[in-house]
């Protein structure tokens, strides 16, 4: 994903650099170049955030609070949404100023948003809303159905798995986020009857 996004940002930057190279002081080119530089810094922050996120996930355990996991996915959502908003603002500014490269820039931005950013935002939002902000441990997952107890209902946590899967598919472009709640037996036996998609992630 990083290479793909970097290529799109480079394209945007080249489009902006090519705008009216003989412009005068205070012409829109200066503002667009500054926007491109700022946007590059924003993406660097996003990549750094993803690194922090991976480190944080590796530190999660069955005792980690659901509120912490929910907040972590909300951070992803807010960070990527902020980048999307800034990209759209650049396009809006270019159109308002009558920039001849506005159309090409809009196409590049739309491709990035539709194919990458929106999918990450949607996945993070789904995961954040699914896990909620409860103070009990993330490992407190019960099997779905009647009499499931006080833990998070396994059937209802499917949205959490779907949200994570959506992010993984965009960021890694391979792998499978599906999991279940039954731990694999030491003797390589079958998982339990409740080994649904949700619990394996936590077990």
N, C-alpha and C positions, 0 to 999 in steps of 0.2 A: 504494500500500500504506500509506503514511504516514497518509493521510486516513482510510482504513478502520480502521486500528489505533487512531488517535486517537479516532475515534467510539466504538469499543468500550470504550476506557479511560474515556472520558467517561461512558458508560453505567454502567460499573462504579462509577465515583466517585459518580455520582448515587444509585445503589442504596445505596452505603455511607452517604452523607450522610443518606439518608432513614431509616436504621435508628434506631429508638428515640431520636428527637430530644430526648426529655425524660429521658434516662438520667442515672445518677448517676456519681460519680467512679469511675474504674477500670472503667467498664462497657465491654463489648466494642467499642462504637462507636469509642472512641478508638484502640484497637488497629487496627481495620479502616481508619480514616481514615489512620493512620500508614502502614499497609501500602500503601494506595492511592497516597499521596504517594511512598513509596519506589519503588513500581512505576513511577510516572510518571518518576522519575529514571532507573530502569533502562532504560525505553524510550528516553529521551533519549540515554543512553549507546549503546544499540543503533543509533539513527539516526546518531550520530556515528561509530560503528564502521563503518557502511555507507559513510559518506562517506570515511573513511580507506581502506576496502577498495577503493573505486572508484579513488581516487588511486593506490593501490598497484598495482592491476591495470594502470593506464595506464603505470606504470613498469616493468612486466615486459617482458622481451625474450627472444629465443631463448637467451640466455646465462644467464638467471635459473635458479638451482638448483631442482631438483624439490623438494628439502626445504623451500625457502622457500614455494613455491606450496602444498605440502601443509599446511604450518603455517598458512598464511593461511586455508585452508578449514576447518581444525580450529578456528581461532579463531571463525569464524562459527558452527560447530556448538555450541561450548561456550557462547558468548554467548547464543544463542537458547534453548538447553537450560536455562540458568540462569533466564531469564525465564519459561519454561514452568513450571519447578519452583516458582517463587515464586507464580505465578498459582494453581497447584494447591494450594499451602499456604494461600492466602487462603480458597479454597473449603472446604478441610478444617477450618480454624479456625472459619469461620462455621457449619458443620454441627455441630461439637463444642459451640459456644456456643448452639446452638439459634436462630440468627439467622433471622428470618422471611423474609429476602431471599436466603437461601442458594441456593434453587432457581433464582431468576432469575439470580443471579451465576454459578452453575455453568453455566447454559445459554450465557451470553455468553462465558464462558471457554472452554467446549468448542468453540464456533464459531470463536473466534480460533485455538485450538490446532489443530483439525482442518483448517481451511481455509488457514492461513498458517504457523504456527510449525513444525508437524510436517513440512510439505513442504520448508521451508528447511533444517531439521535433516537430513532424509533426503538432500537434494541435496548439502549440504555434506559429510556423512559419505561419500557415494558418491564425490565428487570427491577428498576427502582420501585415502581408502583407495586409489583408483585411481592417484594420482600417486605415493604412497609418500614415502619420505624419502631417496632417493638423492641423492648429491652432484653428479651430472652435470647438464648444462644441460637445461632443459625442451625446448629445440629438438631434442634428440637423439631424434628419433622415426623409427623404421624402419617400412617397409611390413609388413603382417602376412603370415603364411604361412611356409613352410619357408625356411630360410636368411635369416631376417630380420636377422641380425646382432646387435650388442650393444645397439642403441638400444631404447627402449621400443617394444614391439610395437604397431603402429597399431590392430590389431583389439582389443587389450586396453585401449586408451585410450578406447574407446567409453564406458566407465563414467564417465570424467572428463567427457566431453562431456554425457552424460546428467545428471550431477550438476549441472553448471553450468546446463544448460537448465532443470532443475527450479527452481533458484533464480531464474533470469531470469523464468520464467513467473509466479512468485509476486510478485516485486518490481516487474517492469515490466508484466506482464499483456499483453505483446505482444512481437513480435520473434521471432527464431529463432536458437538457439545452434548450429545445425548448421553444420559447416564441413568442410574437407578439407585434404590436405597438399600439393596442387599449387598453386603460385603462378599467378595469372592472367598470361598472356603480355602483353607490352607491346603487341603487335599485335592484342589482343583475341582470340587464338586459344583453342582448347579447353584445359582443364586436363589434366594428365597422367593416366595410367591409375590411378595410386595416389592420386588426389585424393579420398580417403575423408573421412568426417566429422571424424576426429581431427586430421589434419595441417593443414587450412586454418586452424584456430584459431591455430596456431603459425607459419604461413607468411604 
